[in-house]
């Protein structure tokens, strides 16, 4: 059992940040099959007065999915977008756009139901990661619109894909999932605005990033411990033992020799350097 737990931990540690979000979504979906009656506390209500009593829902709704296909297609999009996004940008920026997209989608959803109750109806709830995923997708489409993406046997520019998705969401405002499509557009607007501001040199997610770092810091265990008496070890050189110092020094010599080989070739080494490299390789 211990070996299995360690194996799971190792696999999770090798996932990128968006793959970890996929894993969390899958786990929440499975738990939801058992705890379905309690999920209402984590869905986003359409009424602001209900939202005040469960503000966490502006984030938690994005981890809930009403059926397997809803989960599958959202996570499939997130997987492929994550591969593209994380080759170009940092993990923290990915999280900024993802969560800000979820928040923007949720806010536009509640605003739509408040301002246009005749169009959207009353007492609805929102769930799903679509707004967050839309934010990442439209960010990429707006940041590098002419980048090609392989689609079956031909290439499509990213902005074609982004424009088609937005048109589908606008049409969806007049369908059975009007509230969901409104949230999609909220995520898309965030992604577009984020990309355009970043192209101007301004990262609008930095404030949110600092806020999340502050929350994470609150839950980190303190590293301070009882005061200890430190006894100087006279056998150490610059904080290293003699063995550690020699090892460090030898590595520096190896690096210098390898650098010389890369610039001038192996034949440029002196006999002493060749002998040192031979001994180090044993």
C-alpha positions, 0 to 999 in steps of 0.5 A: 500500500505504501508503495502504491501511494508513493507511485501515485505521488511520483506520477502526480509530481510529474504532471504539469500544472494544467494536467494537475487541474485535469486530475482534480476535475476527474477526482471531483467528478467521481466524488460527485457521483457519491455526494451529488446532493451536496454539490448544490453548495459548490455550484454558482447561483444566478442570483447575486443575493444567493452568491453572497452566502457562498462566495467560494462558488465563483471558483468551485463551480469550475470543478463540477461537471454535470455528465461524463461528456461535459467533463471529457470534452472540457478536459480534452481541450484543456490537455491540448491547450496546456501543451501549447500554452506551457511551451510558451508561458509560465505555469503561474500565468496559465493558472492566472488565465484559467482562474480569472477566466472562470471568475469572469465567466461566473460574473457575466453569468450572474450579471446576465440573469440579473439584467436580462431575466426575461432572456435567461430565466430565474434560479439557474446554476452554473457548473463546468470548466468551459469558461476557464478553458475558453479563456486559455483558448482565446488568449492563445488565439489573440496572442498569436492569431496567425499561428497554424494548428493542424486540423485533420489534413490541413492547417488552420490559423488560430484566430479562425478557430477562436472566431468560430468558437465565439460565434457558436457561443453567441448563437448558443445564447438563444438555445437551451444552455443560454447561461452556460454560453454566456459564461463561455463568452465571459471567459473568452473576453478575459482571455482576449483582453489578457492577451492584448494587454500582454502584447503591450507589455502589461500582465494584468494577472499579476495582482491576482497572482500575488493574492493567490500566493498570499493565500498559499503562504498562509497555509504553508507550515512555518519553517522556524524551529527552536534556536540551536547552538551552532558549532563551527566545524574547523575542518570545513572550507567556506561551509563545505567539508574538504571532500565536498570542496574537492568534489565541487572544485573538480566539477568546475575543472570538468566544466572548463575542460568540456567548454574548451572541447566544445569551442576548440575540439578535443585535440586542443587539450593539454596532456594534463587536461586529458589525463584529468578528464580520463580519471574523472570519467572512471 
